[in-house]
Amino acid sequence: MIKVLYFAWVRERIGVSYEMVETESETIIGLVDELRQREPRYEIAFADLSALKVAVNQELCDFDTKLSGASEIAFFPPMTGG
């Protein structure tokens, strides 16, 4: 099981701040595809991956990153400063 965290508008679209997910996927993009197939709210949240950042075990990474050794994945919009 992997803890999947959602932040900002991703959390708002999915409706939860985190969930425990069991996956057969080997990569983050595979996990995203599995989530998209669950319900329309996931499809909406993950419609534009260019508008999202992802971190595995609190380290920024790419969507093609392998899930081996991952205990936590976080999805969030890019941060802007001001």
Backbone as XML, in Angstrom:
<?xml version="1.0"?>
<chain id="A" units="angstrom">
  <residue number="1" name="MET">
    <atom name="N" x="0.840" y="-1.188" z="0.000"/>
    <atom name="CA" x="0.000" y="0.000" z="0.000"/>
    <atom name="C" x="0.884" y="1.250" z="0.000"/>
  </residue>
  <residue number="2" name="ILE">
    <atom name="N" x="0.453" y="2.212" z="-0.771"/>
    <atom name="CA" x="1.157" y="3.485" z="-0.870"/>
    <atom name="C" x="0.214" y="4.594" z="-0.411"/>
  </residue>
  <residue number="3" name="LYS">
    <atom name="N" x="0.720" y="5.492" z="0.406"/>
    <atom name="CA" x="-0.072" y="6.658" z="0.819"/>
    <atom name="C" x="0.019" y="7.696" z="-0.292"/>
  </residue>
  <residue number="4" name="VAL">
    <atom name="N" x="-1.131" y="8.086" z="-0.830"/>
    <atom name="CA" x="-1.180" y="9.065" z="-1.902"/>
    <atom name="C" x="-1.818" y="10.330" z="-1.347"/>
  </residue>
  <residue number="5" name="LEU">
    <atom name="N" x="-1.070" y="11.434" z="-1.429"/>
    <atom name="CA" x="-1.532" y="12.720" z="-0.900"/>
    <atom name="C" x="-1.913" y="13.654" z="-2.047"/>
  </residue>
  <residue number="6" name="TYR">
    <atom name="N" x="-2.972" y="14.432" z="-1.819"/>
    <atom name="CA" x="-3.445" y="15.401" z="-2.804"/>
    <atom name="C" x="-3.479" y="16.775" z="-2.142"/>
  </residue>
  <residue number="7" name="PHE">
    <atom name="N" x="-2.953" y="17.777" z="-2.839"/>
    <atom name="CA" x="-2.893" y="19.129" z="-2.295"/>
    <atom name="C" x="-3.601" y="20.134" z="-3.200"/>
  </residue>
  <residue number="8" name="ALA">
    <atom name="N" x="-4.058" y="21.225" z="-2.596"/>
    <atom name="CA" x="-4.663" y="22.379" z="-3.283"/>
    <atom name="C" x="-5.849" y="21.935" z="-4.137"/>
  </residue>
  <residue number="9" name="TRP">
    <atom name="N" x="-5.912" y="22.386" z="-5.393"/>
    <atom name="CA" x="-7.080" y="22.073" z="-6.227"/>
    <atom name="C" x="-7.163" y="20.592" z="-6.578"/>
  </residue>
  <residue number="10" name="VAL">
    <atom name="N" x="-6.070" y="19.860" z="-6.506"/>
    <atom name="CA" x="-6.126" y="18.406" z="-6.744"/>
    <atom name="C" x="-6.985" y="17.770" z="-5.648"/>
  </residue>
  <residue number="11" name="ARG">
    <atom name="N" x="-6.741" y="18.157" z="-4.411"/>
    <atom name="CA" x="-7.532" y="17.670" z="-3.273"/>
    <atom name="C" x="-9.002" y="18.061" z="-3.435"/>
  </residue>
  <residue number="12" name="GLU">
    <atom name="N" x="-9.243" y="19.288" z="-3.862"/>
    <atom name="CA" x="-10.619" y="19.754" z="-4.029"/>
    <atom name="C" x="-11.358" y="18.945" z="-5.086"/>
  </residue>
  <residue number="13" name="ARG">
    <atom name="N" x="-10.695" y="18.601" z="-6.164"/>
    <atom name="CA" x="-11.352" y="17.851" z="-7.248"/>
    <atom name="C" x="-11.584" y="16.387" z="-6.873"/>
  </residue>
  <residue number="14" name="ILE">
    <atom name="N" x="-10.647" y="15.807" z="-6.131"/>
    <atom name="CA" x="-10.789" y="14.401" z="-5.757"/>
    <atom name="C" x="-11.664" y="14.245" z="-4.521"/>
  </residue>
  <residue number="15" name="GLY">
    <atom name="N" x="-11.589" y="15.204" z="-3.610"/>
    <atom name="CA" x="-12.468" y="15.192" z="-2.452"/>
    <atom name="C" x="-11.867" y="14.619" z="-1.182"/>
  </residue>
  <residue number="16" name="VAL">
    <atom name="N" x="-10.609" y="14.224" z="-1.212"/>
    <atom name="CA" x="-9.915" y="13.731" z="-0.017"/>
    <atom name="C" x="-8.491" y="14.279" z="-0.028"/>
  </residue>
  <residue number="17" name="SER">
    <atom name="N" x="-7.896" y="14.394" z="1.156"/>
    <atom name="CA" x="-6.527" y="14.899" z="1.224"/>
    <atom name="C" x="-5.493" y="13.792" z="1.030"/>
  </residue>
  <residue number="18" name="TYR">
    <atom name="N" x="-5.892" y="12.553" z="1.363"/>
    <atom name="CA" x="-5.002" y="11.417" z="1.106"/>
    <atom name="C" x="-5.817" y="10.126" z="1.126"/>
  </residue>
  <residue number="19" name="GLU">
    <atom name="N" x="-5.198" y="9.082" z="0.587"/>
    <atom name="CA" x="-5.796" y="7.751" z="0.634"/>
    <atom name="C" x="-4.690" y="6.713" z="0.518"/>
  </residue>
  <residue number="20" name="MET">
    <atom name="N" x="-4.980" y="5.525" z="0.989"/>
    <atom name="CA" x="-4.052" y="4.416" z="0.851"/>
    <atom name="C" x="-4.440" y="3.662" z="-0.421"/>
  </residue>
  <residue number="21" name="VAL">
    <atom name="N" x="-3.468" y="3.461" z="-1.301"/>
    <atom name="CA" x="-3.747" y="2.873" z="-2.612"/>
    <atom name="C" x="-2.899" y="1.620" z="-2.806"/>
  </residue>
  <residue number="22" name="GLU">
    <atom name="N" x="-3.540" y="0.583" z="-3.261"/>
    <atom name="CA" x="-2.828" y="-0.623" z="-3.671"/>
    <atom name="C" x="-2.753" y="-0.577" z="-5.192"/>
  </residue>
  <residue number="23" name="THR">
    <atom name="N" x="-1.568" y="-0.763" z="-5.732"/>
    <atom name="CA" x="-1.388" y="-0.626" z="-7.173"/>
    <atom name="C" x="-0.558" y="-1.762" z="-7.744"/>
  </residue>
  <residue number="24" name="GLU">
    <atom name="N" x="-0.821" y="-2.070" z="-8.997"/>
    <atom name="CA" x="-0.021" y="-3.035" z="-9.756"/>
    <atom name="C" x="0.998" y="-2.299" z="-10.624"/>
  </residue>
  <residue number="25" name="SER">
    <atom name="N" x="0.891" y="-0.987" z="-10.672"/>
    <atom name="CA" x="1.733" y="-0.181" z="-11.561"/>
    <atom name="C" x="3.183" y="-0.153" z="-11.094"/>
  </residue>
  <residue number="26" name="GLU">
    <atom name="N" x="4.064" y="0.026" z="-12.065"/>
    <atom name="CA" x="5.494" y="0.117" z="-11.767"/>
    <atom name="C" x="5.977" y="1.566" z="-11.756"/>
  </residue>
  <residue number="27" name="THR">
    <atom name="N" x="5.179" y="2.472" z="-12.338"/>
    <atom name="CA" x="5.580" y="3.873" z="-12.433"/>
    <atom name="C" x="4.451" y="4.773" z="-11.940"/>
  </residue>
  <residue number="28" name="ILE">
    <atom name="N" x="4.790" y="6.037" z="-11.707"/>
    <atom name="CA" x="3.782" y="7.002" z="-11.275"/>
    <atom name="C" x="2.723" y="7.184" z="-12.351"/>
  </residue>
  <residue number="29" name="ILE">
    <atom name="N" x="3.131" y="7.277" z="-13.616"/>
    <atom name="CA" x="2.146" y="7.472" z="-14.680"/>
    <atom name="C" x="1.195" y="6.280" z="-14.750"/>
  </residue>
  <residue number="30" name="GLY">
    <atom name="N" x="1.689" y="5.090" z="-14.466"/>
    <atom name="CA" x="0.814" y="3.921" z="-14.412"/>
    <atom name="C" x="-0.199" y="4.038" z="-13.285"/>
  </residue>
  <residue number="31" name="LEU">
    <atom name="N" x="0.240" y="4.529" z="-12.137"/>
    <atom name="CA" x="-0.661" y="4.752" z="-11.012"/>
    <atom name="C" x="-1.715" y="5.797" z="-11.378"/>
  </residue>
  <residue number="32" name="VAL">
    <atom name="N" x="-1.288" y="6.878" z="-12.023"/>
    <atom name="CA" x="-2.225" y="7.918" z="-12.450"/>
    <atom name="C" x="-3.274" y="7.320" z="-13.389"/>
  </residue>
  <residue number="33" name="ASP">
    <atom name="N" x="-2.852" y="6.478" z="-14.318"/>
    <atom name="CA" x="-3.805" y="5.837" z="-15.231"/>
    <atom name="C" x="-4.801" y="4.972" z="-14.473"/>
  </residue>
  <residue number="34" name="GLU">
    <atom name="N" x="-4.324" y="4.239" z="-13.466"/>
    <atom name="CA" x="-5.232" y="3.436" z="-12.635"/>
    <atom name="C" x="-6.238" y="4.329" z="-11.909"/>
  </residue>
  <residue number="35" name="LEU">
    <atom name="N" x="-5.757" y="5.429" z="-11.340"/>
    <atom name="CA" x="-6.641" y="6.336" z="-10.623"/>
    <atom name="C" x="-7.677" y="6.955" z="-11.559"/>
  </residue>
  <residue number="36" name="ARG">
    <atom name="N" x="-7.248" y="7.338" z="-12.761"/>
    <atom name="CA" x="-8.168" y="7.929" z="-13.745"/>
    <atom name="C" x="-9.334" y="6.994" z="-14.067"/>
  </residue>
  <residue number="37" name="GLN">
    <atom name="N" x="-9.081" y="5.697" z="-14.017"/>
    <atom name="CA" x="-10.115" y="4.719" z="-14.362"/>
    <atom name="C" x="-11.099" y="4.478" z="-13.220"/>
  </residue>
  <residue number="38" name="ARG">
    <atom name="N" x="-10.790" y="4.942" z="-12.039"/>
    <atom name="CA" x="-11.664" y="4.732" z="-10.879"/>
    <atom name="C" x="-12.992" y="5.451" z="-11.003"/>
  </residue>
  <residue number="39" name="GLU">
    <atom name="N" x="-12.926" y="6.767" z="-11.161"/>
    <atom name="CA" x="-14.114" y="7.624" z="-11.155"/>
    <atom name="C" x="-13.817" y="8.892" z="-11.942"/>
  </residue>
  <residue number="40" name="PRO">
    <atom name="N" x="-14.855" y="9.572" z="-12.411"/>
    <atom name="CA" x="-14.645" y="10.820" z="-13.172"/>
    <atom name="C" x="-13.869" y="11.884" z="-12.401"/>
  </residue>
  <residue number="41" name="ARG">
    <atom name="N" x="-14.006" y="11.933" z="-11.084"/>
    <atom name="CA" x="-13.299" y="12.977" z="-10.316"/>
    <atom name="C" x="-11.789" y="12.843" z="-10.458"/>
  </residue>
  <residue number="42" name="TYR">
    <atom name="N" x="-11.276" y="11.613" z="-10.581"/>
    <atom name="CA" x="-9.841" y="11.422" z="-10.785"/>
    <atom name="C" x="-9.446" y="11.827" z="-12.203"/>
  </residue>
  <residue number="43" name="GLU">
    <atom name="N" x="-10.294" y="11.504" z="-13.167"/>
    <atom name="CA" x="-10.027" y="11.892" z="-14.551"/>
    <atom name="C" x="-9.934" y="13.411" z="-14.655"/>
  </residue>
  <residue number="44" name="ILE">
    <atom name="N" x="-10.809" y="14.114" z="-13.961"/>
    <atom name="CA" x="-10.795" y="15.581" z="-13.965"/>
    <atom name="C" x="-9.521" y="16.105" z="-13.291"/>
  </residue>
  <residue number="45" name="ALA">
    <atom name="N" x="-9.176" y="15.541" z="-12.156"/>
    <atom name="CA" x="-8.000" y="16.011" z="-11.409"/>
    <atom name="C" x="-6.699" y="15.779" z="-12.175"/>
  </residue>
  <residue number="46" name="PHE">
    <atom name="N" x="-6.631" y="14.678" z="-12.924"/>
    <atom name="CA" x="-5.402" y="14.336" z="-13.646"/>
    <atom name="C" x="-5.506" y="14.592" z="-15.147"/>
  </residue>
  <residue number="47" name="ALA">
    <atom name="N" x="-6.417" y="15.467" z="-15.557"/>
    <atom name="CA" x="-6.625" y="15.731" z="-16.983"/>
    <atom name="C" x="-5.409" y="16.376" z="-17.645"/>
  </residue>
  <residue number="48" name="ASP">
    <atom name="N" x="-4.718" y="17.245" z="-16.933"/>
    <atom name="CA" x="-3.571" y="17.971" z="-17.499"/>
    <atom name="C" x="-2.363" y="17.788" z="-16.586"/>
  </residue>
  <residue number="49" name="LEU">
    <atom name="N" x="-1.569" y="16.779" z="-16.872"/>
    <atom name="CA" x="-0.414" y="16.484" z="-16.015"/>
    <atom name="C" x="0.642" y="17.580" z="-16.066"/>
  </residue>
  <residue number="50" name="SER">
    <atom name="N" x="0.636" y="18.394" z="-17.105"/>
    <atom name="CA" x="1.611" y="19.495" z="-17.153"/>
    <atom name="C" x="1.315" y="20.541" z="-16.082"/>
  </residue>
  <residue number="51" name="ALA">
    <atom name="N" x="0.116" y="20.496" z="-15.503"/>
    <atom name="CA" x="-0.262" y="21.435" z="-14.444"/>
    <atom name="C" x="-0.009" y="20.849" z="-13.060"/>
  </residue>
  <residue number="52" name="LEU">
    <atom name="N" x="0.674" y="19.707" z="-13.003"/>
    <atom name="CA" x="0.920" y="19.032" z="-11.724"/>
    <atom name="C" x="2.390" y="18.747" z="-11.504"/>
  </residue>
  <residue number="53" name="LYS">
    <atom name="N" x="2.754" y="18.739" z="-10.248"/>
    <atom name="CA" x="4.059" y="18.249" z="-9.796"/>
    <atom name="C" x="3.808" y="16.984" z="-8.999"/>
  </residue>
  <residue number="54" name="VAL">
    <atom name="N" x="4.830" y="16.161" z="-8.890"/>
    <atom name="CA" x="4.699" y="14.921" z="-8.121"/>
    <atom name="C" x="5.982" y="14.706" z="-7.315"/>
  </residue>
  <residue number="55" name="ALA">
    <atom name="N" x="5.802" y="14.139" z="-6.132"/>
    <atom name="CA" x="6.943" y="13.804" z="-5.279"/>
    <atom name="C" x="6.760" y="12.381" z="-4.758"/>
  </residue>
  <residue number="56" name="VAL">
    <atom name="N" x="7.876" y="11.668" z="-4.693"/>
    <atom name="CA" x="7.892" y="10.335" z="-4.095"/>
    <atom name="C" x="8.757" y="10.409" z="-2.852"/>
  </residue>
  <residue number="57" name="ASN">
    <atom name="N" x="8.181" y="9.967" z="-1.739"/>
    <atom name="CA" x="8.893" y="10.026" z="-0.457"/>
    <atom name="C" x="9.485" y="11.417" z="-0.220"/>
  </residue>
  <residue number="58" name="GLN">
    <atom name="N" x="8.695" y="12.449" z="-0.552"/>
    <atom name="CA" x="9.007" y="13.863" z="-0.332"/>
    <atom name="C" x="10.147" y="14.398" z="-1.188"/>
  </residue>
  <residue number="59" name="GLU">
    <atom name="N" x="10.406" y="13.736" z="-2.332"/>
    <atom name="CA" x="11.405" y="14.226" z="-3.279"/>
    <atom name="C" x="10.745" y="14.420" z="-4.637"/>
  </residue>
  <residue number="60" name="LEU">
    <atom name="N" x="10.890" y="15.613" z="-5.203"/>
    <atom name="CA" x="10.314" y="15.876" z="-6.521"/>
    <atom name="C" x="10.844" y="14.884" z="-7.544"/>
  </residue>
  <residue number="61" name="CYS">
    <atom name="N" x="9.978" y="14.470" z="-8.447"/>
    <atom name="CA" x="10.392" y="13.524" z="-9.476"/>
    <atom name="C" x="9.509" y="13.698" z="-10.703"/>
  </residue>
  <residue number="62" name="ASP">
    <atom name="N" x="9.725" y="12.857" z="-11.701"/>
    <atom name="CA" x="8.939" y="12.875" z="-12.928"/>
    <atom name="C" x="7.878" y="11.786" z="-12.880"/>
  </residue>
  <residue number="63" name="PHE">
    <atom name="N" x="6.905" y="11.899" z="-13.775"/>
    <atom name="CA" x="5.817" y="10.931" z="-13.805"/>
    <atom name="C" x="6.261" y="9.542" z="-14.274"/>
  </residue>
  <residue number="64" name="ASP">
    <atom name="N" x="7.435" y="9.442" z="-14.890"/>
    <atom name="CA" x="7.926" y="8.121" z="-15.311"/>
    <atom name="C" x="8.797" y="7.454" z="-14.241"/>
  </residue>
  <residue number="65" name="THR">
    <atom name="N" x="8.861" y="8.043" z="-13.059"/>
    <atom name="CA" x="9.636" y="7.485" z="-11.949"/>
    <atom name="C" x="9.043" y="6.162" z="-11.492"/>
  </residue>
  <residue number="66" name="LYS">
    <atom name="N" x="9.916" y="5.212" z="-11.200"/>
    <atom name="CA" x="9.499" y="3.892" z="-10.714"/>
    <atom name="C" x="8.938" y="4.004" z="-9.299"/>
  </residue>
  <residue number="67" name="LEU">
    <atom name="N" x="7.979" y="3.150" z="-8.993"/>
    <atom name="CA" x="7.344" y="3.149" z="-7.680"/>
    <atom name="C" x="8.046" y="2.252" z="-6.661"/>
  </residue>
  <residue number="68" name="SER">
    <atom name="N" x="9.026" y="1.480" z="-7.086"/>
    <atom name="CA" x="9.691" y="0.577" z="-6.148"/>
    <atom name="C" x="10.295" y="1.376" z="-4.995"/>
  </residue>
  <residue number="69" name="GLY">
    <atom name="N" x="9.978" y="0.973" z="-3.782"/>
    <atom name="CA" x="10.465" y="1.655" z="-2.593"/>
    <atom name="C" x="9.635" y="2.852" z="-2.168"/>
  </residue>
  <residue number="70" name="ALA">
    <atom name="N" x="8.591" y="3.179" z="-2.925"/>
    <atom name="CA" x="7.757" y="4.341" z="-2.589"/>
    <atom name="C" x="6.790" y="3.988" z="-1.467"/>
  </residue>
  <residue number="71" name="SER">
    <atom name="N" x="6.753" y="4.831" z="-0.447"/>
    <atom name="CA" x="5.763" y="4.668" z="0.614"/>
    <atom name="C" x="4.761" y="5.826" z="0.591"/>
  </residue>
  <residue number="72" name="GLU">
    <atom name="N" x="5.149" y="6.932" z="-0.083"/>
    <atom name="CA" x="4.281" y="8.106" z="-0.148"/>
    <atom name="C" x="4.464" y="8.815" z="-1.484"/>
  </residue>
  <residue number="73" name="ILE">
    <atom name="N" x="3.338" y="9.169" z="-2.092"/>
    <atom name="CA" x="3.344" y="9.942" z="-3.340"/>
    <atom name="C" x="2.446" y="11.144" z="-3.112"/>
  </residue>
  <residue number="74" name="ALA">
    <atom name="N" x="2.917" y="12.307" z="-3.547"/>
    <atom name="CA" x="2.139" y="13.534" z="-3.389"/>
    <atom name="C" x="1.948" y="14.203" z="-4.742"/>
  </residue>
  <residue number="75" name="PHE">
    <atom name="N" x="0.724" y="14.634" z="-4.998"/>
    <atom name="CA" x="0.397" y="15.370" z="-6.225"/>
    <atom name="C" x="-0.022" y="16.783" z="-5.819"/>
  </residue>
  <residue number="76" name="PHE">
    <atom name="N" x="0.537" y="17.793" z="-6.522"/>
    <atom name="CA" x="0.240" y="19.175" z="-6.181"/>
    <atom name="C" x="0.534" y="20.080" z="-7.369"/>
  </residue>
  <residue number="77" name="PRO">
    <atom name="N" x="-0.118" y="21.242" z="-7.426"/>
    <atom name="CA" x="0.183" y="22.202" z="-8.482"/>
    <atom name="C" x="1.525" y="22.859" z="-8.224"/>
  </residue>
  <residue number="78" name="PRO">
    <atom name="N" x="2.170" y="23.358" z="-9.293"/>
    <atom name="CA" x="3.439" y="24.066" z="-9.092"/>
    <atom name="C" x="3.233" y="25.248" z="-8.139"/>
  </residue>
  <residue number="79" name="MET">
    <atom name="N" x="4.222" y="25.485" z="-7.321"/>
    <atom name="CA" x="4.159" y="26.609" z="-6.378"/>
    <atom name="C" x="4.640" y="27.872" z="-7.068"/>
  </residue>
  <residue number="80" name="THR">
    <atom name="N" x="4.013" y="28.960" z="-6.725"/>
    <atom name="CA" x="4.475" y="30.257" z="-7.246"/>
    <atom name="C" x="4.788" y="31.163" z="-6.076"/>
  </residue>
  <residue number="81" name="GLY">
    <atom name="N" x="5.769" y="31.961" z="-6.251"/>
    <atom name="CA" x="6.154" y="32.875" z="-5.173"/>
    <atom name="C" x="5.683" y="34.291" z="-5.483"/>
  </residue>
  <residue number="82" name="GLY">
    <atom name="N" x="5.806" y="35.125" z="-4.492"/>
    <atom name="CA" x="5.378" y="36.482" z="-4.782"/>
    <atom name="C" x="5.733" y="37.434" z="-3.682"/>
  </residue>
</chain>
